[in-house]
Amino acid sequence: MATEGAQLRDGGNVTAAANYYNPGNLAGPNSSGQYLAVKLSGSTDRTATLANTGGESIFGVLQNTPESGSPCDVCLGGITKAVGGAAITRGAQLMTDTSARLIAATSGNQVVGFALESCGAANDLFTAYIVPG
């Protein structure tokens, strides 16, 4: 069962670039953006958008489900729930997939954390340790 623990958080200093509140087409709980990886926008200061390139650096993992322009609560580092993009074995290094989910890291990609528990299948929640930077 996915859990959360000590976190370094950005509790709303960045805003959402899109509607992550139950838009019906994302992999997070209730088809929201919650517990998906986010990065800072390349075009607008202090704005978070979902990670969309496999193996990229991230800002953190989205903790809430903000509407476009609303504050984002982001786990920048620490223990968080996360959405898996495939089956993952506990202890595996993690990277992003193209849908902002976390998967087992492959060579040459940015490691963003470690799996603290196994993830059974794509779109399942699991516990991850996000590594800042």
C-alpha atoms as a printed R data frame, in Angstrom:
    type eleno elety resid chain resno       x      y       z
1   ATOM     1    CA   MET     A     1   0.000  0.000   0.000
2   ATOM     2    CA   ALA     A     2   1.454  3.349  -1.044
3   ATOM     3    CA   THR     A     3   2.348  5.714   1.781
4   ATOM     4    CA   GLU     A     4   3.914  9.117   2.342
5   ATOM     5    CA   GLY     A     5   6.591 10.255   4.779
6   ATOM     6    CA   ALA     A     6   8.949 13.148   5.377
7   ATOM     7    CA   GLN     A     7   9.030 15.485   2.377
8   ATOM     8    CA   LEU     A     8  10.604 18.687   1.180
9   ATOM     9    CA   ARG     A     9   7.624 20.453  -0.400
10  ATOM    10    CA   ASP     A    10   6.849 23.507  -2.459
11  ATOM    11    CA   GLY     A    11   3.428 24.204  -1.024
12  ATOM    12    CA   GLY     A    12   2.100 26.471  -3.711
13  ATOM    13    CA   ASN     A    13   4.909 28.703  -4.942
14  ATOM    14    CA   VAL     A    14   4.336 27.473  -8.493
15  ATOM    15    CA   THR     A    15   1.084 27.285 -10.436
16  ATOM    16    CA   ALA     A    16  -0.370 24.615 -12.681
17  ATOM    17    CA   ALA     A    17   0.126 25.003 -16.430
18  ATOM    18    CA   ALA     A    18  -3.047 22.997 -17.150
19  ATOM    19    CA   ASN     A    19  -6.107 21.515 -15.451
20  ATOM    20    CA   TYR     A    20  -4.896 18.629 -13.264
21  ATOM    21    CA   TYR     A    21  -8.211 18.382 -11.404
22  ATOM    22    CA   ASN     A    22  -9.959 15.278 -12.700
23  ATOM    23    CA   PRO     A    23  -9.656 16.040 -16.412
24  ATOM    24    CA   GLY     A    24 -10.381 12.373 -17.116
25  ATOM    25    CA   ASN     A    25  -7.344 11.595 -19.252
26  ATOM    26    CA   LEU     A    26  -4.378 11.309 -16.872
27  ATOM    27    CA   ALA     A    27  -2.909  8.356 -15.004
28  ATOM    28    CA   GLY     A    28  -3.197  9.705 -11.454
29  ATOM    29    CA   PRO     A    29  -5.945  8.824  -8.978
30  ATOM    30    CA   ASN     A    30  -9.418  9.594 -10.357
31  ATOM    31    CA   SER     A    31  -7.776 10.385 -13.718
32  ATOM    32    CA   SER     A    32  -6.091 13.455 -12.224
33  ATOM    33    CA   GLY     A    33  -2.504 14.669 -12.260
34  ATOM    34    CA   GLN     A    34  -1.987 13.781  -8.593
35  ATOM    35    CA   TYR     A    35   1.177 11.777  -7.851
36  ATOM    36    CA   LEU     A    36   2.557 12.295 -11.365
37  ATOM    37    CA   ALA     A    37   5.999 13.817 -12.058
38  ATOM    38    CA   VAL     A    38   6.126 17.517 -12.882
39  ATOM    39    CA   LYS     A    39   8.797 19.787 -14.289
40  ATOM    40    CA   LEU     A    40   9.071 23.551 -14.487
41  ATOM    41    CA   SER     A    41   7.674 25.110 -17.640
42  ATOM    42    CA   GLY     A    42  10.201 26.112 -20.271
43  ATOM    43    CA   SER     A    43   8.110 29.119 -21.275
44  ATOM    44    CA   THR     A    44   6.505 30.537 -18.107
45  ATOM    45    CA   ASP     A    45   8.265 31.293 -14.798
46  ATOM    46    CA   ARG     A    46   7.108 29.471 -11.660
47  ATOM    47    CA   THR     A    47   4.729 27.201 -13.559
48  ATOM    48    CA   ALA     A    48   4.647 23.404 -13.336
49  ATOM    49    CA   THR     A    49   3.719 21.094 -16.169
50  ATOM    50    CA   LEU     A    50   3.624 17.309 -16.364
51  ATOM    51    CA   ALA     A    51   6.864 15.577 -17.316
52  ATOM    52    CA   ASN     A    52   6.465 14.401 -20.905
53  ATOM    53    CA   THR     A    53   9.876 13.154 -21.982
54  ATOM    54    CA   GLY     A    54  11.128  9.798 -20.805
55  ATOM    55    CA   GLY     A    55  14.189 10.044 -18.585
56  ATOM    56    CA   GLU     A    56  14.100 13.806 -18.011
57  ATOM    57    CA   SER     A    57  14.868 15.811 -14.869
58  ATOM    58    CA   ILE     A    58  11.852 16.715 -12.752
59  ATOM    59    CA   PHE     A    59  10.821 19.406 -10.287
60  ATOM    60    CA   GLY     A    60   9.035 16.808  -8.147
61  ATOM    61    CA   VAL     A    61   5.810 14.830  -7.741
62  ATOM    62    CA   LEU     A    62   2.449 16.646  -7.734
63  ATOM    63    CA   GLN     A    63   0.602 16.170  -4.421
64  ATOM    64    CA   ASN     A    64  -2.673 17.933  -5.180
65  ATOM    65    CA   THR     A    65  -5.047 18.296  -8.147
66  ATOM    66    CA   PRO     A    66  -4.951 21.998  -9.073
67  ATOM    67    CA   GLU     A    67  -6.896 23.675 -11.814
68  ATOM    68    CA   SER     A    68  -4.969 25.674 -14.406
69  ATOM    69    CA   GLY     A    69  -3.342 28.715 -12.760
70  ATOM    70    CA   SER     A    70  -3.934 27.392  -9.218
71  ATOM    71    CA   PRO     A    71  -1.116 26.627  -6.749
72  ATOM    72    CA   CYS     A    72   0.687 23.296  -7.052
73  ATOM    73    CA   ASP     A    73   1.741 21.354  -3.951
74  ATOM    74    CA   VAL     A    74   4.864 19.483  -5.068
75  ATOM    75    CA   CYS     A    75   7.050 16.950  -3.251
76  ATOM    76    CA   LEU     A    76  10.533 18.157  -4.187
77  ATOM    77    CA   GLY     A    77  12.246 15.344  -2.312
78  ATOM    78    CA   GLY     A    78  11.379 12.647   0.198
79  ATOM    79    CA   ILE     A    79   8.855  9.836   0.511
80  ATOM    80    CA   THR     A    80   5.721 10.131  -1.616
81  ATOM    81    CA   LYS     A    81   3.055  8.176  -3.366
82  ATOM    82    CA   ALA     A    82   3.743  7.971  -7.108
83  ATOM    83    CA   VAL     A    83   2.070  6.514 -10.177
84  ATOM    84    CA   GLY     A    84   4.020  3.703 -11.807
85  ATOM    85    CA   GLY     A    85   4.282  3.360 -15.567
86  ATOM    86    CA   ALA     A    86   5.025 -0.384 -15.424
87  ATOM    87    CA   ALA     A    87   5.815 -3.097 -12.906
88  ATOM    88    CA   ILE     A    88   8.724 -1.976 -10.693
89  ATOM    89    CA   THR     A    89  10.729 -3.954  -8.154
90  ATOM    90    CA   ARG     A    90  11.438 -2.389  -4.754
91  ATOM    91    CA   GLY     A    91  14.879 -0.795  -4.659
92  ATOM    92    CA   ALA     A    92  14.912  0.061  -8.365
93  ATOM    93    CA   GLN     A    93  16.204  3.436  -9.490
94  ATOM    94    CA   LEU     A    94  13.412  5.481 -11.091
95  ATOM    95    CA   MET     A    95  13.020  7.710 -14.124
96  ATOM    96    CA   THR     A    96  10.030  9.289 -15.889
97  ATOM    97    CA   ASP     A    97   8.105  7.878 -18.816
98  ATOM    98    CA   THR     A    98   6.371 10.046 -21.460
99  ATOM    99    CA   SER     A    99   3.150 10.158 -19.372
100 ATOM   100    CA   ALA     A   100   4.709 11.624 -16.177
101 ATOM   101    CA   ARG     A   101   4.689  8.231 -14.459
102 ATOM   102    CA   LEU     A   102   7.748  6.652 -12.843
103 ATOM   103    CA   ILE     A   103   9.403  3.537 -14.233
104 ATOM   104    CA   ALA     A   104  12.624  1.594 -13.621
105 ATOM   105    CA   ALA     A   105  15.560  3.690 -14.829
106 ATOM   106    CA   THR     A   106  17.576  2.664 -17.840
107 ATOM   107    CA   SER     A   107  21.145  3.609 -18.671
108 ATOM   108    CA   GLY     A   108  21.744  7.198 -19.731
109 ATOM   109    CA   ASN     A   109  18.532  8.616 -18.234
110 ATOM   110    CA   GLN     A   110  18.073 10.967 -15.277
111 ATOM   111    CA   VAL     A   111  17.449  9.042 -12.036
112 ATOM   112    CA   VAL     A   112  14.778 10.900 -10.031
113 ATOM   113    CA   GLY     A   113  14.384  8.511  -7.100
114 ATOM   114    CA   PHE     A   114  14.117  4.956  -5.801
115 ATOM   115    CA   ALA     A   115  11.211  2.534  -5.343
116 ATOM   116    CA   LEU     A   116  10.615  1.872  -1.654
117 ATOM   117    CA   GLU     A   117   8.057 -0.793  -2.523
118 ATOM   118    CA   SER     A   118   7.199 -2.761  -5.634
119 ATOM   119    CA   CYS     A   119   4.651 -1.499  -8.155
120 ATOM   120    CA   GLY     A   120   2.475 -4.240  -9.647
121 ATOM   121    CA   ALA     A   121   1.503 -2.687 -12.990
122 ATOM   122    CA   ALA     A   122   1.142  0.543 -14.966
123 ATOM   123    CA   ASN     A   123  -1.026  3.186 -13.266
124 ATOM   124    CA   ASP     A   124  -0.718  1.575  -9.810
125 ATOM   125    CA   LEU     A   125   0.283  3.754  -6.863
126 ATOM   126    CA   PHE     A   126   3.477  2.830  -5.027
127 ATOM   127    CA   THR     A   127   5.836  4.453  -2.524
128 ATOM   128    CA   ALA     A   128   8.887  6.222  -3.921
129 ATOM   129    CA   TYR     A   129  11.759  8.214  -2.478
130 ATOM   130    CA   ILE     A   130  12.268 11.279  -4.678
131 ATOM   131    CA   VAL     A   131  15.848 12.551  -4.808
132 ATOM   132    CA   PRO     A   132  16.149 16.346  -5.084
133 ATOM   133    CA   GLY     A   133  18.078 17.708  -8.030
